[in-house]
């Protein structure tokens, strides 16, 4: 009899425990559901159905007083409704990265094509302008940066300086014009981690600073980064007049490349698209470059320290988006 009483007691305790867990599970499921809805609002604020969903959630809490069991069916209906909203969302998914690129100081150098062959991603070829090959040193501002539609605290505004060259890739009888980065320098470690991990880029984190100064009747834009205790500097002085970038000009060639390519290995290339409208430019009056190219970018580019730029531009920039990457694999030939 005592054993039977003990078993009955254990069964009652287990049953009570399951009831408690069931209640907690009900609450946790509801919480996760509301969190998912809040994230959806963040990504698709114009979807009116999501606000109907929140109205129904509030209604549930207003009418539920523990007396009407049928009300408990409402959360299940809300799950079905939220699922319908998510899977019928017709807006495009958020870009991997959204931001504004502002005040792009672009310093251009003519180089021998052979120097860049080692860095050329599989499936691409050098993109020349009037038969000449260029690399560009570019300093600019990232502003209002969002990752997958969300702002990251303390990572919204920052400087970037990069060294890049120009390539093209033939796909379905059309040329895609893009850039390859030798190195991209930013002041935030998290940015370096994300870019190098997900896009296989060549980011480096260094102390950086920038400045915009009114000077005579124009402006001076300065970008600096510190390596081995030494500040590298590029600055561009401009007039305040803004003009369109001419079609067929070198400035158009430099700025109108809308894909990024990364050499992952000898048989794999990563491709991503960068979207932005045509840019305007300031008239450049003067410039200054004090960069230890060999220390920053390696021996292959050390000669740029003593080479004069062939052109300098200051583009105003715009809002941009970086779309999710595509992996391109090339089969190795077998004999």
C-alpha positions as CSV (number, residue, x, y, z in Angstrom):
1,X,0.0,0.0,0.0
2,X,2.8,2.3,0.9
3,X,4.6,1.6,-2.4
4,X,1.4,2.3,-4.4
5,X,1.0,5.6,-2.4
6,X,4.6,6.6,-3.3
7,X,4.1,5.8,-7.0
8,X,0.9,7.8,-7.0
9,X,2.8,10.7,-5.4
10,X,5.5,10.5,-8.0
11,X,3.0,10.4,-10.8
12,X,1.3,13.5,-9.4
13,X,4.6,15.4,-9.1
14,X,5.6,14.5,-12.6
15,X,2.2,15.5,-14.0
16,X,2.4,18.8,-12.1
17,X,5.9,19.3,-13.5
18,X,4.7,18.7,-17.0
19,X,1.9,21.2,-16.5
20,X,4.4,23.8,-15.3
21,X,6.7,23.1,-18.2
22,X,3.8,23.3,-20.5
23,X,2.9,26.8,-19.2
24,X,6.5,27.9,-19.5
25,X,6.7,26.4,-23.0
26,X,3.6,28.3,-24.0
27,X,5.0,31.5,-22.7
28,X,8.5,31.0,-24.3
29,X,6.9,30.1,-27.7
30,X,4.8,33.3,-27.5
31,X,7.8,35.4,-26.7
32,X,9.8,34.0,-29.6
33,X,6.9,34.6,-31.8
34,X,6.7,38.3,-30.8
35,X,10.5,38.7,-31.2
36,X,10.2,37.2,-34.8
37,X,7.4,39.7,-35.5
38,X,9.5,42.6,-34.2
39,X,12.4,41.6,-36.5
40,X,10.0,41.4,-39.4
41,X,8.8,45.0,-38.7
42,X,12.4,46.1,-38.7
43,X,13.0,44.6,-42.1
44,X,9.6,45.3,-43.7
45,X,8.0,48.3,-41.9
46,X,5.6,48.9,-44.8
47,X,3.8,45.5,-44.5
48,X,0.4,46.4,-43.0
49,X,-0.4,42.8,-42.1
50,X,2.3,42.8,-39.4
51,X,0.5,45.6,-37.6
52,X,-2.7,43.6,-37.7
53,X,-0.8,40.8,-36.1
54,X,0.3,43.0,-33.2
55,X,-3.2,44.3,-32.8
56,X,-4.4,40.7,-32.4
57,X,-1.6,40.0,-29.8
58,X,-2.8,43.0,-27.8
59,X,-6.4,41.8,-28.1
60,X,-5.4,38.4,-26.7
61,X,-4.0,39.9,-23.6
62,X,-7.0,42.2,-23.1
63,X,-9.7,39.5,-23.4
64,X,-7.9,36.6,-21.7
65,X,-8.9,36.4,-18.0
66,X,-8.5,32.7,-17.5
67,X,-12.2,32.0,-17.7
68,X,-12.6,31.3,-21.4
69,X,-10.5,28.4,-22.6
70,X,-11.4,29.1,-26.2
71,X,-9.2,32.2,-26.0
72,X,-6.1,29.9,-25.7
73,X,-6.6,28.9,-29.3
74,X,-5.8,32.5,-30.4
75,X,-2.0,32.1,-30.0
76,X,-2.1,29.1,-32.3
77,X,-4.0,31.1,-34.9
78,X,-1.4,34.0,-34.4
79,X,1.4,31.6,-35.3
80,X,-0.4,30.5,-38.5
81,X,-1.1,34.2,-39.3
82,X,2.6,35.3,-38.7
83,X,3.8,32.4,-40.8
84,X,1.5,33.5,-43.6
85,X,2.8,37.1,-43.4
86,X,6.5,36.0,-43.5
87,X,6.1,33.6,-46.4
88,X,4.0,36.0,-48.5
89,X,6.2,39.0,-48.1
90,X,6.7,40.2,-51.6
91,X,9.5,42.8,-50.9
92,X,13.0,41.8,-51.7
93,X,15.1,40.5,-48.8
94,X,17.5,43.1,-47.2
95,X,20.9,43.6,-48.8
96,X,23.8,42.2,-46.9
97,X,25.1,45.7,-46.3
98,X,23.5,49.1,-46.8
99,X,25.4,52.4,-46.2
100,X,26.3,55.7,-47.6
101,X,29.8,56.2,-49.2
102,X,30.7,59.9,-48.8
103,X,33.5,62.1,-50.0
104,X,35.6,59.6,-51.9
105,X,39.2,60.9,-52.4
106,X,40.4,58.8,-55.4
107,X,44.1,58.8,-56.3
108,X,44.9,56.9,-59.5
109,X,48.2,55.4,-60.6
110,X,49.2,53.8,-63.9
111,X,50.9,50.4,-63.4
112,X,52.2,47.6,-65.5
113,X,49.6,44.8,-65.9
114,X,52.1,42.1,-64.9
115,X,52.2,43.4,-61.3
116,X,48.5,42.6,-60.9
117,X,48.5,39.1,-62.4
118,X,49.2,37.4,-59.0
119,X,46.1,39.1,-57.5
120,X,43.7,38.4,-60.4
121,X,40.7,36.2,-59.5
122,X,40.0,33.2,-61.6
123,X,37.6,34.0,-64.4
124,X,38.4,37.7,-64.6
125,X,40.7,39.8,-66.7
126,X,42.2,43.2,-66.3
127,X,39.9,46.1,-67.3
128,X,41.9,48.7,-69.1
129,X,41.1,52.3,-70.0
130,X,42.6,53.5,-73.3
131,X,44.9,50.5,-73.1
132,X,46.3,51.5,-69.7
133,X,46.1,49.7,-66.4
134,X,45.3,51.5,-63.1
135,X,45.3,51.0,-59.4
136,X,43.5,53.5,-57.1
137,X,44.1,54.6,-53.6
138,X,40.8,55.6,-52.1
139,X,39.8,57.2,-48.8
140,X,36.1,57.7,-47.9
141,X,33.5,57.7,-45.2
142,X,31.1,54.9,-44.4
143,X,27.9,56.4,-42.9
144,X,24.6,55.1,-41.6
145,X,25.8,51.5,-42.1
146,X,23.3,48.6,-41.7
147,X,24.1,44.9,-41.7
148,X,21.1,42.8,-43.0
149,X,18.9,45.9,-42.4
150,X,20.0,46.5,-38.8
151,X,22.3,49.1,-37.4
152,X,25.2,47.8,-35.4
153,X,25.9,50.0,-32.3
154,X,29.2,52.0,-32.6
155,X,29.7,50.8,-36.2
156,X,27.5,53.1,-38.2
157,X,30.1,55.7,-39.2
158,X,33.8,55.1,-39.9
159,X,36.6,55.7,-42.3
160,X,37.9,53.3,-44.9
161,X,41.0,53.5,-47.1
162,X,41.7,50.9,-49.8
163,X,43.9,50.1,-52.7
164,X,42.1,48.5,-55.7
165,X,42.4,47.6,-59.4
166,X,39.9,47.1,-62.1
167,X,38.7,43.8,-63.8
168,X,35.9,42.5,-65.9
169,X,34.2,39.1,-66.2
170,X,32.3,37.7,-69.2
171,X,28.9,36.1,-68.2
172,X,26.3,35.1,-70.7
173,X,27.9,37.3,-73.4
174,X,27.8,40.4,-71.2
175,X,30.8,42.0,-69.4
176,X,30.5,42.6,-65.7
177,X,32.9,45.3,-64.6
178,X,34.3,45.1,-61.1
179,X,37.2,45.8,-58.8
180,X,39.6,43.7,-56.8
181,X,40.9,45.0,-53.5
182,X,44.6,44.6,-52.5
183,X,43.7,45.7,-49.0
184,X,40.9,47.6,-47.2
185,X,41.8,49.4,-43.9
186,X,39.1,50.2,-41.3
187,X,39.2,51.2,-37.7
188,X,36.8,48.6,-36.3
189,X,37.8,45.0,-35.6
190,X,34.3,43.7,-36.0
191,X,34.2,45.0,-39.6
192,X,37.4,43.2,-40.4
193,X,36.1,40.0,-39.0
194,X,32.8,40.1,-40.9
195,X,34.4,41.1,-44.3
196,X,37.2,38.6,-44.1
197,X,35.0,35.8,-42.8
198,X,31.9,36.1,-45.1
199,X,33.4,37.9,-48.1
200,X,37.0,36.5,-48.0
201,X,38.2,40.1,-48.4
202,X,41.6,41.5,-47.2
203,X,40.6,43.8,-44.4
204,X,43.0,45.2,-41.8
205,X,42.2,47.1,-38.6
206,X,44.3,50.2,-37.9
207,X,43.8,53.4,-36.0
208,X,42.2,56.0,-38.4
209,X,41.0,59.5,-38.5
210,X,39.6,62.0,-41.0
211,X,38.9,65.7,-41.4
212,X,37.0,68.1,-43.7
213,X,38.2,71.7,-43.5
214,X,37.1,74.8,-45.3
215,X,40.1,76.3,-47.1
216,X,39.9,79.6,-49.1
217,X,37.1,79.1,-51.5
218,X,37.1,75.3,-51.3
219,X,37.3,72.3,-49.1
220,X,40.1,69.9,-48.0
221,X,39.4,66.2,-47.3
222,X,42.0,64.3,-45.3
223,X,42.2,60.6,-44.5
224,X,44.8,59.1,-42.2
225,X,45.7,55.6,-40.8
226,X,48.5,54.6,-38.5
227,X,50.9,51.7,-39.0
228,X,54.0,51.0,-36.9
229,X,53.6,54.3,-35.1
230,X,53.6,56.3,-38.3
231,X,50.5,58.2,-39.7
232,X,49.9,57.7,-43.5
233,X,48.0,60.6,-45.1
234,X,46.1,61.3,-48.2
235,X,44.4,64.7,-48.7
236,X,42.5,66.3,-51.6
237,X,41.7,70.0,-51.9
238,X,38.7,71.0,-54.0
239,X,36.6,73.8,-55.2
240,X,33.0,73.9,-53.8
241,X,31.6,73.6,-57.3
242,X,29.9,70.2,-58.0
243,X,29.7,68.8,-61.6
244,X,28.5,65.6,-63.3
245,X,31.0,62.9,-64.2
246,X,31.3,63.0,-67.9
247,X,30.4,59.9,-70.0
248,X,33.5,58.3,-71.5
249,X,35.8,60.1,-69.1
250,X,38.5,58.5,-67.0
251,X,36.5,59.5,-63.9
252,X,33.6,57.5,-65.2
253,X,35.8,54.4,-65.8
254,X,37.1,54.6,-62.3
255,X,33.7,55.1,-60.5
256,X,31.5,52.9,-62.8
257,X,32.5,49.4,-61.6
258,X,29.6,47.7,-59.9
259,X,31.0,44.3,-58.9
260,X,33.6,43.1,-56.4
261,X,35.7,40.1,-57.0
262,X,37.9,38.2,-54.5
263,X,40.5,35.6,-55.2
264,X,39.7,32.8,-52.8
265,X,42.1,30.3,-54.3
266,X,43.4,29.3,-57.8
267,X,40.0,27.7,-58.7
268,X,37.5,29.7,-56.7
269,X,36.3,33.3,-57.0
270,X,33.8,35.2,-55.0
271,X,31.6,37.8,-56.7
272,X,29.2,40.4,-55.1
273,X,27.3,43.3,-56.5
274,X,27.6,46.9,-55.3
275,X,24.6,49.1,-56.2
276,X,24.7,52.9,-56.4
277,X,23.6,55.7,-58.7
278,X,26.1,57.7,-60.8
279,X,28.1,60.0,-58.7
280,X,28.9,63.7,-59.0
281,X,32.4,65.2,-58.3
282,X,34.1,68.2,-56.9
283,X,36.7,70.0,-59.0
284,X,40.1,69.1,-57.6
285,X,42.6,71.9,-57.0
286,X,45.4,70.1,-55.2
287,X,46.3,66.9,-53.5
288,X,48.9,65.3,-51.2
289,X,49.9,61.7,-50.6
290,X,52.3,60.6,-47.8
291,X,51.9,56.9,-47.7
292,X,54.5,54.1,-47.1
293,X,53.1,51.8,-49.8
294,X,55.5,49.0,-49.1
295,X,54.8,48.8,-45.4
296,X,51.0,49.1,-46.0
297,X,50.5,47.1,-49.2
298,X,53.6,45.0,-49.6
299,X,56.7,45.1,-51.8
300,X,54.8,44.8,-55.1
301,X,53.4,48.3,-54.5
302,X,56.4,50.0,-52.9
303,X,57.2,51.8,-56.1
304,X,54.0,53.9,-55.8
305,X,55.6,56.0,-53.0
306,X,57.8,57.7,-55.6
307,X,55.3,57.6,-58.5
308,X,53.1,60.6,-59.3
309,X,49.4,60.0,-59.7
310,X,48.0,60.3,-63.2
311,X,44.7,61.7,-61.9
312,X,42.8,62.7,-58.7
313,X,39.1,62.8,-58.2
314,X,36.8,63.7,-55.3
315,X,33.4,62.0,-55.7
316,X,30.5,63.0,-53.5
317,X,29.2,59.5,-53.2
318,X,25.7,58.2,-52.4
319,X,23.7,55.5,-50.7
320,X,25.0,52.1,-51.6
321,X,24.1,48.4,-51.1
322,X,26.2,45.3,-51.2
323,X,24.4,42.2,-52.2
324,X,25.1,38.7,-51.0
325,X,28.1,37.0,-52.5
326,X,28.2,34.3,-55.2
327,X,30.8,31.6,-55.2
328,X,32.2,30.7,-58.6
329,X,34.1,27.4,-58.9
330,X,36.2,26.6,-61.9
331,X,37.1,22.9,-62.6
332,X,40.8,22.1,-62.9
333,X,41.9,20.6,-66.2
334,X,43.0,17.0,-66.1
335,X,45.4,15.5,-68.6
